[in-house]
Structure formats: structure tokens, C-alpha cells
């Protein structure tokens, strides 16, 4: 009698329904295909594995306490993972969550330099549980999930061109064609003219490349009074007022700021403090030394309204040959910085015979 009771107990134990204690991972995409490890007991002789009411695509019983199953395609939501044996189905509420793939609708800004480092706001939906953000297949330098609809990411370095922005969650990878454009930085090759007055107002042609999308043109850190992008290789800018001296001309686009050492020189207007000798014959031909400042870029020396031949010796000294003239006239020097005067020359008529 005791032997018969033991056999009955053994039979009941053998026929106990399976027990599911956990699934790992606990979520996956609605498209299915997630390899899920189901842990528990009583799995020997398993005849079916289901996610909700949908059978697993495939399963293998690894042991009495472990099954590997592939999740089927299923609508988004939480479902019970169930194992069935000849003893019946498991009844535990152990869930697997089907997650929809994230959706990317926009990125702002939509472009940046090839060196990376642009802070990009990614807008969309389904961003909960984000595991990765990439730009053209390259992982973002860093990212922060602000909400289920917004991510802030730092763009990684990347070759110039359009890069697809992809967000990945347990629900899969976003499939929308939303791009971030990597731009090579602009190159400034030359400026013409390369100098002008401190008062500004000089129309300067900037030659180079990568100028499409220019957001600023600076002369030594001071924004140009105005600028026009004529083509990818040319900008016309009006110089702003600036103190005298040499300044770097830079162009900025979404690809960055030009790094070439191309300069524009601000010139103070010339001054004339003395002329020696201060007089000479009306016939001209007198060699005169003009002393002043800002004389290096002199383009004209005049005695009254008459131009003279001249030689610039230094920023403070010019020698000139007087043209024919009469009376006392003002001596002036003109350069890209303006026109200056401050001394006079007297023409002396020859004595009457």
C-alpha cells in the first residue's frame, strides 16, 4: 500500500505544470526575432512556447530549467511568456514587452563641421530605453534622452556629406531618412584689396572655397558691415571700422571657421608734419623730403592739386620732386587709409632781369 502511494506521488510530481520565473531580455521589437532565454523549471518535454497567444518562431529546450526561444512578430505591448508541456501550460505572469521602433522626425541643427562636436537635438517618438544614437553609422560622442520625444546628442567626427541619423531602442532602429550634413570648413585664400582705412567701408573680395552657407565674416573679430556670398569660392564683404593694424579675415559656415592666416590691413590716414626745403622755383624740380606718419602705403603725393613723382623711404619719410607751380600750396599724401596734409610748399618766381 505504501509503495502504491509513493508511485502516485511520483506521478503527480512528474506531471506538474512548468514554471516560468524570468525572461531575458524582457523586451524586443514588434518585428520579432529576439533571442529570449526563458528560465524556470519543468521544461522537459516542452511542446510549445508562446508570447501572448502567438507561438515562438523557434525554441529549444536547453535543460529542465532553461529554454531559448525566438520572439514572433507581435503588436506593441506587454504579453505573458508561456511554456506548455504535457502537464499543461505555465501560469505565471512573467512578461515580455514588444516595443515599436523609434521614429526620428527632425534634427536641429541639420549640419555641422566634419570635426564633430555639434550639439544636436533629435525630435521624434519612442525614445524610451534608447541604447544607441548614430550619425551615418558612427556612434554619437554622447547622448542624453530628455524625454520619449527628444534626445540631445553630440555629433561625432565624420567625413563631409550627408549622414543618416539613427536611434536604436529595444524596439529596433529608426527607419526614417533624416540626415545631418557634415561640411568641411571654409578656406580663405586671399582678400582684395588687402588694406583700407580705419573708418571701414572698403569693398573686399574674399576668394577661397566652402563659402556656401556662410553665417559670418569677421575682420579681426569684428563682423563685416555686410557681406554677400557670390559663389562657393567668392564672398564680397564691406570692411567694418577698426583700429589701425593687421587683422585676420575669417569666414564661418556650418562646417566651422576658416583657419588660414589671411590678413586685411587697416591703415590710418597719412599725416604731413614738415617739408624740407619748404620752397623752390616755380619751374619745379626741387627734391623735397616729406616727414609725417602712415606713409608706407602712399599712392599719391600732391603739391596743391598737382601730383608729384615720389619715393617712399619709410613709414615716416617720403622724397618727392616738385612739379611746376605758383604761390604757396598744401602738400598732401594719399594712401588706402585716406588723405593727409599739414605742411605747405612755396613756389618762388625767378628774379626779374
C-alpha positions in Angstrom: 0.0 0.0 0.0 2.9 2.4 0.9 4.6 1.5 -2.4 1.5 2.4 -4.4 1.2 5.8 -2.6 4.8 6.7 -3.5 4.2 5.9 -7.2 1.1 8.1 -7.2 3.1 11.0 -5.7 5.9 10.5 -8.2 3.4 10.6 -11.0 1.9 13.8 -9.7 5.4 15.4 -9.4 6.3 14.3 -12.9 3.1 15.8 -14.3 3.5 19.2 -12.5 2.9 22.1 -14.9 6.1 24.1 -15.9 7.0 27.2 -14.0 8.4 30.4 -15.8 10.4 32.7 -13.4 12.1 35.1 -15.8 12.8 36.0 -19.4 15.9 37.8 -20.7 15.8 40.1 -22.4 12.4 41.2 -21.3 11.6 43.3 -24.4 12.2 43.3 -28.1 10.9 44.8 -31.4 7.4 44.3 -32.8 9.1 42.7 -35.8 10.1 39.7 -33.6 13.4 37.8 -33.9 14.7 38.5 -30.4 16.5 35.5 -28.9 15.0 35.2 -25.4 16.2 33.0 -22.6 13.3 31.6 -20.5 14.3 30.4 -17.0 12.2 28.3 -14.7 11.5 24.6 -14.1 9.6 21.7 -15.5 10.6 22.4 -19.1 11.4 18.8 -20.1 9.1 17.7 -22.8 8.0 21.2 -23.7 5.6 21.1 -26.6 5.0 24.9 -27.1 6.3 28.3 -26.2 4.1 31.3 -26.8 4.3 35.1 -26.4 0.8 36.1 -25.5 -1.2 33.8 -27.8 1.4 33.8 -30.6 3.8 30.8 -30.9 7.5 31.5 -30.7 9.1 31.4 -34.1 11.5 28.7 -32.8 12.5 27.3 -29.5 15.0 24.8 -28.0 14.9 23.2 -24.6 18.4 23.6 -23.2 17.5 21.9 -19.9 14.7 21.3 -17.5 15.2 24.9 -16.3 16.1 26.8 -19.5 14.6 27.4 -22.9 15.9 29.6 -25.8 13.1 31.0 -28.0 12.8 33.5 -30.8 10.1 36.0 -30.3 7.4 36.2 -33.1 6.2 39.4 -34.7 3.6 41.0 -32.5 1.8 44.3 -31.8 3.4 46.6 -29.3 2.6 45.9 -25.7 3.2 43.5 -22.8 2.4 39.8 -23.2 2.9 36.7 -21.0 5.7 34.3 -21.9 4.1 30.9 -21.6 5.6 27.4 -21.8 3.5 24.3 -22.3 4.3 20.7 -21.6 2.2 17.5 -21.4 1.4 18.6 -17.8 -0.1 21.8 -19.0 0.8 25.5 -19.6 2.7 27.7 -17.2 0.5 30.2 -15.3 3.0 32.7 -14.0 2.7 36.4 -15.0 6.2 36.8 -16.5 6.0 39.4 -19.3 7.8 40.1 -22.5 7.2 43.6 -23.9 7.0 44.2 -27.6 8.3 47.6 -28.4 7.7 49.7 -31.6 10.8 51.0 -33.3 11.6 54.7 -32.6 10.7 57.4 -35.1 13.1 60.3 -35.9 11.3 63.3 -37.4 13.9 66.1 -37.3 17.4 67.1 -36.2 18.4 70.6 -35.2 20.8 72.0 -36.3 20.8 69.9 -39.5 24.5 70.3 -40.1 27.9 70.8 -38.6 31.7 70.5 -39.1 33.5 67.3 -40.0 35.4 67.5 -36.8 32.1 66.8 -34.9 31.2 68.3 -31.6 27.9 69.8 -32.7 25.1 69.6 -30.0 22.1 68.2 -32.0 18.5 68.0 -30.8 16.8 64.9 -32.2 13.0 65.0 -32.2 10.6 62.1 -32.7 8.9 59.4 -30.7 9.6 56.1 -29.0 12.8 57.2 -27.4 12.4 55.4 -24.1 15.2 52.9 -23.4 17.5 54.2 -26.2 20.6 52.1 -26.5 22.3 53.9 -29.3 22.4 57.0 -31.5 24.5 57.1 -34.6 25.4 59.5 -37.4 25.9 57.7 -40.7 26.8 54.5 -38.8 29.2 56.3 -36.4 28.1 56.3 -32.7 27.3 59.8 -31.3 30.1 61.0 -29.0 27.5 61.2 -26.3 23.7 61.4 -26.0 21.0 62.2 -23.4 17.4 61.1 -23.6 15.5 64.1 -22.5 12.1 62.5 -23.0 10.3 59.9 -25.1 10.2 62.5 -27.9 13.6 64.3 -27.6 17.3 63.3 -27.5 20.3 65.6 -27.2 23.4 64.1 -28.9 26.9 65.3 -29.7 27.9 64.6 -33.3 31.0 62.5 -33.8 33.7 63.3 -36.4 32.7 62.2 -39.9 33.6 62.7 -43.5 31.9 65.5 -45.3 28.4 64.7 -46.7 25.0 63.6 -45.6 24.8 61.2 -42.6 21.7 59.3 -41.7 20.7 59.9 -38.0 19.5 56.6 -36.4 18.1 56.0 -32.9 18.1 52.4 -31.6 16.0 51.1 -28.7 14.9 47.5 -27.8 12.2 48.1 -30.4 14.8 48.3 -33.1 16.4 51.1 -35.2 14.6 54.1 -36.6 14.0 53.8 -40.3 13.3 57.4 -41.3 15.6 59.3 -43.8 16.5 62.2 -41.6 20.0 63.5 -42.3 22.7 65.5 -40.6 25.1 67.2 -43.1 28.8 67.3 -42.4 30.5 70.2 -44.0 34.2 70.8 -44.5 35.3 74.1 -43.0 35.7 77.1 -45.4 39.1 78.1 -46.8 40.1 81.7 -47.2 42.8 82.0 -49.9 43.1 85.8 -50.4 41.4 89.2 -50.0 41.5 92.0 -52.5 42.2 94.8 -51.8 44.2 93.8 -48.7 44.1 97.1 -47.0 41.7 100.0 -46.3 41.0 102.9 -44.0 40.3 102.6 -40.3 36.9 104.1 -40.9 35.9 100.9 -42.8 33.7 100.9 -45.9 36.2 99.1 -48.2 34.5 96.6 -50.6 36.7 93.5 -50.2 36.6 90.4 -52.4 37.3 87.2 -50.4 38.4 84.2 -52.5 38.6 80.6 -51.3 36.2 77.7 -51.1 33.4 76.2 -49.0 31.6 79.5 -48.7 28.0 78.2 -49.3 26.0 78.7 -46.1 28.3 81.3 -44.7 26.9 82.7 -41.4 29.5 85.3 -40.6 32.5 87.2 -42.0 34.9 88.8 -39.5 37.7 91.3 -39.7 39.8 90.8 -36.6 36.8 89.6 -34.7 34.6 92.5 -35.8 31.7 91.5 -38.1 31.8 92.8 -41.7 29.4 95.7 -42.2 27.8 93.5 -44.8 28.6 90.5 -47.0 27.3 88.6 -50.0 28.1 85.0 -50.9 28.6 85.2 -54.7 29.5 81.6 -55.0 31.1 78.7 -53.2 34.5 80.3 -53.9 33.8 84.0 -53.5 32.4 86.5 -51.0 32.1 90.2 -51.3 32.3 92.0 -47.9 32.4 95.6 -46.7 35.0 96.1 -44.1 33.9 97.5 -40.7 35.6 100.3 -38.8 38.6 99.1 -36.9 41.8 100.4 -35.3 44.9 100.6 -37.4 46.8 97.4 -37.9 46.7 93.9 -39.5 43.7 91.8 -38.8 42.7 88.2 -39.6 39.8 87.7 -42.1 37.7 84.7 -41.2 34.6 83.1 -42.7 32.3 80.9 -40.7 29.8 78.3 -42.0 28.1 75.2 -40.5 31.4 73.4 -41.3 33.3 75.6 -38.9 35.6 78.7 -39.2 38.4 79.2 -41.7 41.8 78.7 -40.2 44.1 80.4 -42.8 46.2 83.4 -41.9 44.9 85.8 -44.5 45.1 89.4 -43.3 43.5 92.8 -44.1 45.5 95.8 -43.0 43.7 98.8 -41.5 45.6 102.0 -42.4 45.5 105.3 -40.5 45.3 108.3 -42.8 48.7 109.8 -43.6 49.9 113.0 -41.9 52.4 115.5 -43.2 54.3 117.4 -40.5 57.1 119.1 -42.5 58.5 119.6 -45.9 62.2 120.4 -46.5 63.1 122.6 -48.2 59.8 124.4 -47.9 60.3 126.5 -51.1 61.6 126.2 -54.6 61.3 127.6 -58.1 58.0 127.7 -60.0 59.6 125.5 -62.7 59.6 122.7 -60.2 62.3 120.0 -60.0 63.1 120.6 -56.3 63.9 117.4 -54.4 61.8 117.6 -51.2 61.8 115.5 -48.1 58.4 115.0 -46.6 58.2 113.9 -42.9 54.9 112.5 -41.5 53.2 109.3 -40.4 51.4 106.4 -42.1 53.3 107.0 -45.3 54.2 103.4 -46.2 51.2 102.8 -48.5 51.3 106.2 -50.1 49.7 106.0 -53.6 49.9 109.8 -54.4 51.8 112.9 -53.3 50.4 116.2 -54.5 51.6 119.8 -54.4 48.3 121.7 -54.4 46.3 119.8 -57.0 49.3 118.6 -59.0 50.7 115.1 -58.5 54.4 114.7 -57.9 56.9 111.9 -58.5 57.8 110.4 -55.2 59.6 107.5 -53.4 58.6 106.1 -50.0 61.7 105.6 -47.8 59.8 104.6 -44.7 56.6 104.9 -42.8 57.7 108.4 -41.8 59.8 109.7 -44.8 59.0 110.3 -48.5 61.2 112.1 -51.0 59.3 113.9 -53.8 60.2 116.1 -56.8 58.1 119.2 -57.0 56.0 119.7 -60.2 55.7 123.2 -61.7 53.5 125.6 -59.7 52.9 129.0 -58.3 52.3 130.5 -54.9 52.0 128.6 -51.6 50.4 125.2 -51.9 49.4 122.4 -49.5 51.4 119.2 -49.6 49.2 116.1 -49.3 49.8 112.4 -49.2 47.1 109.9 -50.2 47.0 106.1 -49.3 44.3 103.5 -48.9 44.0 104.9 -45.4 42.9 108.3 -46.7 44.5 111.6 -47.5 46.5 113.8 -45.1 48.2 117.1 -45.2 49.7 119.6 -42.7 52.6 121.4 -44.3 53.0 123.7 -47.3 55.5 124.5 -50.1 56.0 127.9 -51.6 56.9 128.4 -55.2 59.3 131.3 -55.7 59.3 133.1 -59.0 62.7 133.7 -60.6 64.1 137.2 -60.2 63.3 139.7 -63.0 66.2 140.6 -65.2 
